[in-house]
Amino acid sequence: EAASFDVLQERLRHQAEELDIQSKQQKQHLMDELQEATAFSAKQQELLVAAASRAKVAASQELEQALAELAAERQLALSKESGWGDDIALTETTPAEVEALKEEL
């Protein structure tokens, strides 16, 4: 009976070791998956920030262009009102004129 108890105790010890190994492997697997998900999330966030930055730059450029066009139209309208008519050549809108128009808006 003592021998069967020793055999049973040895089996239980062996099973405990196997369970410990499996637990460590599962923990490592989960840690690897978490690290991969975190890296993916960081890369995704980096891509979103870059896309938002590009969109902001594009919108700013579109706004500057629209303001320059509006300033040119305003300049043409003022020249027509002042009697210069179509004889005046349109000049390039200066950055100062664009800034003045921004302030007026």
Solvent accessible surface area in square Angstrom, and as a share of the most:
residue,aa,sasa,rsa
1,E,190,0.85
2,A,77,0.60
3,A,73,0.56
4,S,70,0.45
5,F,127,0.53
6,D,83,0.43
7,V,79,0.45
8,L,91,0.45
9,Q,102,0.45
10,E,85,0.38
11,R,151,0.55
12,L,104,0.52
13,R,120,0.44
14,H,95,0.43
15,Q,101,0.45
16,A,59,0.46
17,E,77,0.35
18,E,77,0.35
19,L,115,0.57
20,D,69,0.36
21,I,97,0.49
22,Q,94,0.42
23,S,62,0.40
24,K,127,0.54
25,Q,115,0.51
26,Q,121,0.54
27,K,137,0.58
28,Q,104,0.46
29,H,106,0.47
30,L,113,0.56
31,M,104,0.46
32,D,70,0.36
33,E,88,0.39
34,L,108,0.54
35,Q,129,0.57
36,E,129,0.58
37,A,57,0.45
38,T,81,0.47
39,A,62,0.48
40,F,133,0.55
41,S,62,0.40
42,A,57,0.45
43,K,105,0.45
44,Q,91,0.40
45,Q,119,0.53
46,E,104,0.46
47,L,104,0.52
48,L,118,0.59
49,V,95,0.55
50,A,37,0.29
51,A,44,0.34
52,A,62,0.48
53,S,58,0.37
54,R,157,0.57
55,A,63,0.49
56,K,153,0.65
57,V,81,0.46
58,A,45,0.35
59,A,58,0.45
60,S,58,0.37
61,Q,116,0.52
62,E,122,0.55
63,L,103,0.51
64,E,70,0.31
65,Q,102,0.45
66,A,53,0.41
67,L,9,0.05
68,A,30,0.23
69,E,90,0.40
70,L,74,0.37
71,A,11,0.08
72,A,28,0.22
73,E,112,0.50
74,R,108,0.39
75,Q,58,0.26
76,L,55,0.27
77,A,48,0.37
78,L,94,0.47
79,S,12,0.08
80,K,102,0.43
81,E,140,0.63
82,S,75,0.48
83,G,66,0.64
84,W,162,0.57
85,G,24,0.23
86,D,113,0.59
87,D,138,0.72
88,I,71,0.36
89,A,80,0.62
90,L,102,0.51
91,T,86,0.50
92,E,154,0.69
93,T,19,0.11
94,T,63,0.37
95,P,109,0.69
96,A,74,0.57
97,E,71,0.32
98,V,13,0.07
99,E,85,0.38
100,A,48,0.37
101,L,8,0.04
102,K,69,0.29
103,E,146,0.66
104,E,107,0.48
105,L,140,0.69
